[in-house]
Amino acid sequence: MTERKSLKGRIDWITTLIPFFGVAILCTLFMIMPEGSKTVLKSIRKFIGDDCGIYYAVLGVGVFWLTVWTAFSKYGKVKLGGLEKPQYGNFLWAAMIFTSALAADIMFYSLSEWAMYASDPHVLSMGKMQDWAPTFPLFHWGPIAWCFHMMLAICFGFMIHVRKRERQRFSEACRPVFNEKMDGEWGRVIDIIAILAMLAGIATTFSLATPLLSAVTNQLFGISDSIGLTIFILVIIAVIYTLAVWFGMKGISQMAKWCMYSFFVFLAYVLFLGGETRYILETGFQSIGNLVQNFVVLSTNLDPLRETSFPQNWSLYYWAYWMAWTIGTPFFIGMISKGRTIKNTILGGYGWALAGTFTSFIILGNYGLAQQMKHGLDVVGLIDAGGTYYEAILKILGTLPLPSIALILLMVTMVMFYATSFDALTLIAATYSYKRIAPDEEPHKVIRTLWAVIFILLPIGLIFAENSMYGLQSVSIIAAFPIGIIIMVMILSFFKDINLYLNEIK
């Protein structure tokens, strides 16, 4: 009883309950007014994503180059915490970064994203499908996407391990600029916006990737593929990551390790048994060169005449999507980077993250592209004729030897990715519920369970409303708009605070 009273007194119920009721209301609206909700999302996205698109582009390019400069500046030598060596070894650290930042959506996109661009007018105007369809996935999941995580990871890591602050929230990271205002309503507003953005990013991920699990279940076991099955799978995944998160950081680290093993096995199955090893590796090598050569052009393309609106439909969506994910994942990366320098955190984070991401897209994406370009499997034609990306993925995997094994590996890996990603995010979200919590303290299991339930509500609403990919993308673009402003304030706060720190230790 004493422990329960103590916990109750430590919880910031406003910051916890407003997002809960907000998500519950949105979930209800998506369910009872699916068409109306789609129209509203489309209208808001038109204004924010199209008319204000340069905002996302400038922020993405600016933050990327800022991380590179920071790593090689005087700030790069600052160590996050007083340990002699890093708290986690390189492999485990890399595994937790990769699996916390990338949920099961990486499997969905790796297998299908090349096909999303293959017949796009903008891509075709640039050259051959072979050259550009596999290049754009690397661009959209490359340095600019990861820069938001790397920049905010050092902001949070410095705040937690160097300044040892006990309010582990977005608002606390803005304190050096706004000072005591972060103790009042302004701080709460920032935290509530941050939590709602995180929920939007999670909802987009769940809503895009989970139907693939439904399609695989239907293929393997003959269970009718339906909205009900998708929601049932969501609930099962929620139970798995809720149970896992009860074990805290130890459980998360072990889950991340086994997720990586499962991921590597699936990649090896496709690469070595699919019969396209040479084509996959050569196309991947060529795509990396294409990306490096054209990186600046791709990063600054905004199609002012709206001849194809490709940047608005894709690139800007991705920057917004990754911004929405910066609420939880960078906090987690900052937590697990204790004992590393800022330079090591940035460059090591980029290195491991890009290695894992590019490997996934090169192997899985280029295998599908090989079936299109060399073997007559018309994936692009299927999608253009109204087929779903989930159907296309099943057809691609159906060309592998013993396709049922490939589908089982895909299903296991996706569930593992979900579990590890949302373990980490649940742990971080739970810290937002505390008025104060020590850097090494883990939130109570009851609070972690509450957030695990909250995470699952909005995806259920979006899936029930049968939102299109455009509608799901809109959720992230809208949520990321205010987050971009908060990110800029956090970066200013970080540099102000670290300059004070360097002056203090002279």
NULODREN-827256 format. One line per field, with one value per residue (C-alpha): residue number from 0; y, x, z. Coordinates in Angstrom, 1 decimal. Last residue first. Example, Ala and Ser with C-alpha at 12.3 -4.5 7.8 and 13.67 -1.06 7.14 Angstrom:
BEGIN
nuba (1|0)
c2 (-1.1|-4.5)
c1 (13.7|12.3)
c3 (7.1|7.8)
***
This chain:
BEGIN
nuba (505|504|503|502|501|500|499|498|497|496|495|494|493|492|491|490|489|488|487|486|485|484|483|482|481|480|479|478|477|476|475|474|473|472|471|470|469|468|467|466|465|464|463|462|461|460|459|458|457|456|455|454|453|452|451|450|449|448|447|446|445|444|443|442|441|440|439|438|437|436|435|434|433|432|431|430|429|428|427|426|425|424|423|422|421|420|419|418|417|416|415|414|413|412|411|410|409|408|407|406|405|404|403|402|401|400|399|398|397|396|395|394|393|392|391|390|389|388|387|386|385|384|383|382|381|380|379|378|377|376|375|374|373|372|371|370|369|368|367|366|365|364|363|362|361|360|359|358|357|356|355|354|353|352|351|350|349|348|347|346|345|344|343|342|341|340|339|338|337|336|335|334|333|332|331|330|329|328|327|326|325|324|323|322|321|320|319|318|317|316|315|314|313|312|311|310|309|308|307|306|305|304|303|302|301|300|299|298|297|296|295|294|293|292|291|290|289|288|287|286|285|284|283|282|281|280|279|278|277|276|275|274|273|272|271|270|269|268|267|266|265|264|263|262|261|260|259|258|257|256|255|254|253|252|251|250|249|248|247|246|245|244|243|242|241|240|239|238|237|236|235|234|233|232|231|230|229|228|227|226|225|224|223|222|221|220|219|218|217|216|215|214|213|212|211|210|209|208|207|206|205|204|203|202|201|200|199|198|197|196|195|194|193|192|191|190|189|188|187|186|185|184|183|182|181|180|179|178|177|176|175|174|173|172|171|170|169|168|167|166|165|164|163|162|161|160|159|158|157|156|155|154|153|152|151|150|149|148|147|146|145|144|143|142|141|140|139|138|137|136|135|134|133|132|131|130|129|128|127|126|125|124|123|122|121|120|119|118|117|116|115|114|113|112|111|110|109|108|107|106|105|104|103|102|101|100|99|98|97|96|95|94|93|92|91|90|89|88|87|86|85|84|83|82|81|80|79|78|77|76|75|74|73|72|71|70|69|68|67|66|65|64|63|62|61|60|59|58|57|56|55|54|53|52|51|50|49|48|47|46|45|44|43|42|41|40|39|38|37|36|35|34|33|32|31|30|29|28|27|26|25|24|23|22|21|20|19|18|17|16|15|14|13|12|11|10|9|8|7|6|5|4|3|2|1|0)
c2 (24.4|22.2|24.9|26.5|23.2|22.8|26.2|25.5|22.1|23.9|26.5|23.9|21.6|24.3|25.4|21.8|21.4|24.6|23.3|19.9|21.7|23.5|20.3|18.6|21.1|19.8|16.1|15.2|16.4|14.6|11.4|11.2|12.1|9.0|6.9|8.7|8.3|4.7|4.3|4.3|1.2|2.9|-0.2|-0.1|3.5|2.9|-0.2|1.8|4.4|2.0|-0.1|2.4|3.2|-0.4|-0.5|2.8|1.4|-1.6|0.5|2.5|-0.7|-2.1|0.9|3.1|2.1|4.1|4.7|8.4|9.1|9.8|13.1|14.1|10.6|9.9|10.8|7.9|5.5|6.8|5.8|2.3|1.8|3.1|0.5|-2.4|-1.1|-1.4|-4.8|-6.4|-5.1|-6.2|-9.6|-9.9|-8.9|-11.4|-14.3|-13.5|-13.1|-16.4|-18.1|-16.7|-17.8|-21.3|-21.4|-20.3|-23.6|-22.2|-18.5|-17.4|-17.2|-14.5|-12.2|-13.2|-12.7|-9.2|-8.3|-9.3|-7.2|-4.3|-4.4|-5.1|-2.3|-2.8|-0.5|-2.8|-6.0|-4.2|-3.2|-6.8|-8.2|-11.4|-11.7|-13.3|-10.7|-7.2|-7.9|-10.9|-9.1|-6.1|-8.4|-9.6|-6.1|-5.0|-7.8|-7.7|-4.0|-2.8|-4.9|-4.3|-0.5|-0.4|-2.5|-0.6|2.7|2.2|0.8|3.6|6.4|5.4|4.9|8.4|10.1|8.2|8.0|11.7|12.4|10.3|6.9|6.0|6.0|5.4|3.3|6.2|8.5|5.8|5.4|9.2|9.1|6.4|8.0|11.3|11.1|8.8|11.7|13.3|10.0|10.1|13.8|13.2|10.3|12.3|15.0|12.5|10.6|12.5|16.0|15.1|13.3|16.1|15.1|18.5|20.3|23.5|23.9|20.2|20.2|18.7|19.8|16.4|14.6|17.1|17.0|13.2|12.7|11.1|9.4|8.0|6.6|5.1|3.4|2.2|0.7|-1.3|-2.5|-3.5|-5.4|-7.2|-8.2|-9.3|-11.5|-13.1|-13.7|-17.5|-17.0|-19.3|-17.1|-13.6|-14.5|-17.1|-14.8|-11.9|-14.1|-15.5|-12.0|-10.7|-13.6|-13.0|-9.3|-9.9|-12.3|-9.5|-6.9|-9.2|-9.7|-5.9|-5.2|-7.9|-6.6|-3.0|-3.8|-7.3|-6.1|-4.8|-8.4|-9.0|-5.8|-6.6|-10.0|-8.8|-5.9|-8.3|-10.5|-7.4|-6.3|-9.9|-9.7|-6.3|-7.8|-10.8|-8.6|-6.4|-9.5|-12.2|-15.5|-18.1|-20.5|-21.3|-20.2|-17.8|-16.3|-15.8|-14.1|-11.8|-10.9|-10.3|-7.9|-6.2|-5.4|-3.3|-0.2|0.3|-0.6|1.9|4.7|4.2|4.3|7.5|9.1|7.9|9.5|12.8|12.6|12.1|15.1|17.4|16.4|17.0|20.5|21.5|20.3|22.4|25.5|24.9|25.2|23.8|24.4|28.1|27.9|28.0|28.5|28.1|25.8|24.1|22.7|19.2|19.2|19.8|16.8|14.7|12.8|15.0|13.7|15.6|14.0|16.9|14.5|11.2|12.4|15.8|14.8|11.6|13.5|16.0|13.3|11.2|14.2|14.7|11.0|10.3|13.3|12.4|8.9|10.0|12.5|9.8|7.0|5.6|7.8|7.9|4.1|3.6|6.0|4.1|0.8|2.3|4.7|2.7|-0.4|1.7|3.6|7.3|10.5|10.9|7.3|8.3|11.4|9.6|6.9|3.5|1.9|4.2|2.1|-1.1|-0.2|0.2|-3.4|-5.8|-3.3|-1.3|-4.2|-5.5|-2.0|-1.6|-4.2|-1.6|0.4|2.8|0.5|-2.5|-0.6|1.2|-1.9|-4.0|-1.4|-1.3|-5.1|-5.3|-2.4|-3.5|-1.8|0.5|2.1|2.2|4.3|5.3|9.0|9.8|10.9|11.8|15.2|14.8|15.6|19.0|20.3|19.8|16.7|15.1|18.4|19.2|15.9|16.3|19.8|18.6|16.2|18.7|21.3|18.9|17.6|21.0|22.5|19.7|19.6|23.4|23.4|21.3|24.1|24.3|20.5|18.7|21.2|22.4|19.3|17.2|19.1|18.5|14.8|14.1|15.8|13.8|10.5|11.3|11.9|8.6|6.6|8.3|5.8|4.0|6.9|9.0|6.5|6.1|9.9|10.1|7.3|8.8|12.2|10.4|8.7|11.7|13.8|11.0|10.8|14.4|15.4|12.5|13.4|10.4|10.6|10.8|7.7|5.7|6.6|5.7|2.3|1.6|2.4|0.0)
c1 (38.3|35.5|32.9|33.6|33.0|29.8|28.5|29.3|27.5|24.4|24.1|24.8|22.2|19.6|19.9|19.5|16.4|14.9|15.4|13.8|10.8|10.1|10.4|8.0|5.3|5.2|5.9|2.4|0.9|3.5|3.2|-0.6|-0.5|1.6|-1.2|-3.7|-1.4|-0.9|-4.7|-6.7|-8.9|-10.8|-10.3|-6.6|-6.4|-8.4|-6.4|-3.2|-4.5|-5.1|-2.0|0.4|-2.0|-1.9|1.9|1.8|-0.3|1.9|5.0|3.2|2.2|5.8|7.2|9.7|13.4|15.9|19.4|18.9|16.7|13.1|11.2|7.6|7.1|4.8|7.4|9.5|6.8|7.2|10.9|10.2|7.4|9.6|12.3|9.9|8.1|11.1|12.2|8.8|8.0|11.3|10.8|7.4|8.8|11.6|9.3|6.9|9.7|11.4|8.0|7.5|10.9|10.3|7.0|8.8|10.8|13.1|12.4|9.9|7.0|8.9|8.2|4.6|4.0|5.6|3.4|0.2|1.3|2.0|-1.6|-3.0|-4.8|-3.5|-0.5|0.5|0.3|2.1|4.9|5.3|5.5|7.4|9.2|12.4|15.2|13.9|10.9|12.4|15.6|13.8|12.4|15.9|17.1|14.7|15.5|19.3|20.0|17.2|18.3|22.0|21.3|19.5|22.1|25.1|23.3|22.5|26.0|27.9|25.5|25.5|29.2|29.7|27.3|27.9|31.7|31.9|29.7|32.0|30.8|30.6|26.8|25.4|22.5|20.5|21.2|20.0|16.8|16.2|16.9|14.2|11.4|10.5|12.6|10.0|7.9|10.9|11.5|8.0|8.4|11.6|10.0|6.9|9.2|10.9|7.8|4.6|6.0|9.3|7.5|5.1|5.3|5.4|4.8|6.4|8.6|9.8|11.4|14.9|17.4|18.3|18.2|20.6|23.0|23.1|23.6|27.0|26.7|23.3|24.4|27.5|25.3|23.0|25.8|27.0|23.5|23.0|26.2|25.4|21.9|22.8|25.7|23.6|20.5|19.9|17.5|19.4|22.4|20.9|17.3|18.2|21.1|18.7|16.3|19.1|20.5|17.1|16.6|20.1|19.3|16.0|17.9|20.2|17.4|15.4|18.4|19.0|15.3|15.0|18.0|16.7|13.4|12.1|8.5|9.2|9.1|5.6|4.3|6.2|4.5|1.0|1.2|2.2|-0.8|-3.1|-1.7|-2.2|-5.9|-6.2|-4.9|-7.2|-10.2|-9.3|-9.3|-7.1|-9.1|-6.9|-5.3|-2.4|0.7|-0.8|-3.4|-0.7|1.5|-1.3|-2.0|1.7|1.7|-1.3|0.9|3.4|1.5|-0.8|1.8|4.4|1.9|0.5|4.0|4.7|1.4|2.0|5.4|3.8|1.2|4.0|6.0|3.0|2.2|5.7|5.9|2.5|3.6|6.8|4.8|2.3|4.9|8.3|9.7|9.1|11.8|14.6|13.4|16.7|18.7|15.4|14.6|16.0|13.7|10.7|11.5|11.4|13.7|13.2|15.9|18.8|22.2|24.0|26.5|24.6|21.0|21.3|24.3|22.6|19.4|21.2|23.5|20.6|18.8|21.4|21.8|18.1|17.4|20.4|19.1|16.6|19.1|21.8|19.9|16.4|15.0|18.2|18.7|15.1|15.6|18.5|16.8|14.2|16.8|19.2|17.3|14.2|16.1|16.6|15.6|12.3|11.3|11.8|9.7|6.9|6.7|6.7|9.4|9.0|6.6|8.2|11.6|9.7|8.4|10.7|12.7|9.6|7.8|10.8|11.7|8.2|8.7|10.2|13.3|14.7|14.7|16.0|18.9|20.1|19.7|21.7|24.4|24.8|24.8|27.4|29.6|29.7|27.4|28.3|31.1|34.5|36.0|32.6|32.0|29.0|28.5|32.1|32.9|35.4|32.9|32.1|35.4|34.2|34.5|31.3|29.5|30.2|28.8|25.7|25.2|25.3|22.5|20.4|20.5|19.5|16.6|15.4|15.7|13.6|10.9|10.3|10.5|7.3|5.1|2.6|2.8|3.2|1.4|-1.3|-2.1|-1.6|-4.3|-6.8|-5.9|-6.2|-9.6|-10.9|-9.6|-11.4|-14.6|-14.4|-13.7|-16.3|-17.2|-13.8|-11.5|-13.4|-13.2|-9.4|-9.0|-11.0|-9.0|-5.7|-6.6|-7.8|-4.4|-2.4|-4.2|-3.8|-0.1|1.0|-1.9|-1.2|2.4|3.2|5.4|2.5|0.8|4.0|4.4|0.8|1.3|4.6|2.8|0.0)
c3 (-17.5|-16.2|-15.8|-19.2|-20.9|-19.0|-19.9|-23.6|-23.2|-21.9|-24.7|-27.3|-25.9|-25.5|-29.1|-30.2|-28.0|-29.4|-32.9|-32.0|-30.5|-33.7|-35.7|-33.2|-34.1|-37.7|-37.0|-36.0|-39.3|-41.4|-39.3|-39.6|-43.3|-44.1|-42.9|-45.1|-48.2|-47.4|-47.4|-44.2|-43.6|-40.8|-38.7|-39.4|-38.3|-35.1|-34.2|-34.8|-32.4|-29.5|-29.4|-27.9|-25.1|-23.9|-23.7|-22.0|-19.1|-18.9|-18.4|-15.7|-13.9|-14.2|-12.4|-14.3|-14.4|-12.3|-13.6|-14.6|-11.5|-12.0|-11.4|-12.2|-13.7|-16.6|-19.2|-17.8|-19.0|-22.6|-22.5|-21.3|-23.7|-26.5|-25.7|-25.5|-28.5|-30.7|-29.3|-29.5|-33.0|-34.4|-32.9|-34.4|-37.8|-37.5|-36.6|-39.5|-42.0|-40.9|-41.2|-44.6|-45.8|-44.5|-46.4|-49.5|-49.7|-52.4|-53.0|-55.8|-53.3|-51.5|-54.4|-54.7|-51.0|-51.2|-54.1|-52.3|-49.3|-51.6|-52.7|-56.1|-57.9|-61.5|-60.9|-58.0|-60.1|-63.0|-60.7|-59.4|-62.9|-62.3|-65.6|-64.4|-64.9|-64.2|-61.9|-60.1|-59.8|-58.3|-55.6|-54.7|-54.9|-52.2|-49.7|-50.0|-50.7|-48.4|-45.4|-45.9|-46.2|-42.9|-41.0|-42.3|-42.0|-38.3|-37.4|-39.0|-38.1|-34.5|-34.4|-35.9|-33.6|-30.4|-30.9|-31.5|-28.4|-26.4|-25.0|-21.4|-21.3|-24.8|-23.7|-22.3|-25.3|-27.7|-25.6|-25.7|-29.4|-29.8|-27.9|-29.3|-32.4|-34.1|-35.2|-36.8|-38.7|-40.2|-41.0|-42.9|-44.6|-45.6|-47.0|-49.3|-50.4|-51.6|-51.2|-52.9|-55.7|-56.4|-60.2|-62.0|-58.8|-60.2|-57.1|-57.3|-53.9|-54.7|-52.0|-50.5|-53.9|-55.5|-52.5|-52.4|-56.2|-56.3|-52.9|-53.8|-57.2|-55.6|-53.0|-55.7|-57.7|-54.7|-54.1|-57.7|-57.7|-54.4|-55.4|-58.9|-57.7|-55.0|-57.1|-56.6|-53.8|-51.4|-50.6|-50.3|-49.3|-46.6|-45.4|-44.9|-42.9|-40.7|-40.1|-39.0|-36.6|-35.0|-34.8|-33.0|-30.6|-29.6|-29.3|-27.1|-24.8|-24.5|-23.9|-21.2|-19.3|-19.8|-18.1|-17.5|-17.5|-21.0|-22.3|-21.0|-22.6|-25.8|-26.2|-25.1|-27.6|-30.4|-29.6|-29.7|-33.0|-34.4|-33.3|-35.0|-38.3|-38.0|-37.4|-40.4|-42.6|-44.1|-43.7|-41.9|-44.4|-42.2|-44.1|-46.7|-44.3|-41.6|-44.2|-45.2|-41.6|-40.9|-43.9|-42.5|-39.4|-41.4|-42.4|-39.5|-36.9|-38.3|-38.7|-35.2|-33.7|-35.5|-34.3|-30.7|-30.8|-32.0|-29.2|-26.7|-27.9|-28.1|-24.5|-23.4|-25.0|-23.6|-20.1|-20.2|-21.2|-18.4|-15.7|-14.7|-18.2|-17.8|-15.1|-17.8|-21.4|-23.2|-20.9|-20.0|-23.5|-22.7|-19.6|-21.9|-23.9|-20.8|-18.4|-15.3|-13.0|-14.6|-14.4|-16.2|-17.7|-18.0|-18.5|-20.2|-22.2|-23.4|-24.2|-26.5|-27.8|-28.8|-30.2|-32.9|-33.7|-34.0|-36.1|-38.3|-39.0|-41.8|-43.2|-43.4|-45.1|-45.0|-47.7|-49.7|-49.5|-50.5|-53.4|-54.9|-55.6|-57.9|-59.4|-61.5|-62.5|-63.2|-65.8|-65.9|-64.1|-65.9|-64.8|-61.1|-61.5|-63.4|-60.7|-62.2|-60.1|-57.1|-54.9|-56.4|-54.8|-51.5|-51.4|-49.6|-47.6|-46.9|-45.2|-43.4|-42.2|-41.0|-38.4|-36.0|-36.7|-34.2|-31.2|-33.3|-34.8|-31.7|-29.5|-31.9|-32.3|-28.5|-28.3|-31.0|-29.7|-26.1|-23.6|-20.6|-22.6|-21.0|-18.2|-17.1|-16.2|-18.3|-21.9|-22.7|-24.3|-27.1|-29.9|-28.4|-29.6|-33.2|-35.3|-34.1|-34.0|-37.6|-38.8|-36.6|-37.9|-41.5|-40.8|-38.8|-41.6|-44.4|-42.4|-41.1|-44.6|-46.1|-43.4|-43.6|-47.4|-47.3|-46.0|-48.8|-49.6|-46.3|-44.0|-46.3|-48.2|-45.0|-43.3|-46.1|-46.5|-42.8|-42.7|-45.7|-44.2|-40.9|-42.8|-44.6|-41.4|-39.2|-36.4|-36.3|-37.0|-34.6|-31.8|-32.2|-32.2|-28.9|-27.3|-28.5|-26.9|-23.7|-23.3|-24.4|-21.7|-19.1|-18.8|-19.0|-16.6|-14.3|-13.5|-11.4|-8.3|-5.8|-7.2|-6.9|-3.2|-2.6|-4.3|-2.4|0.9|0.0)
***
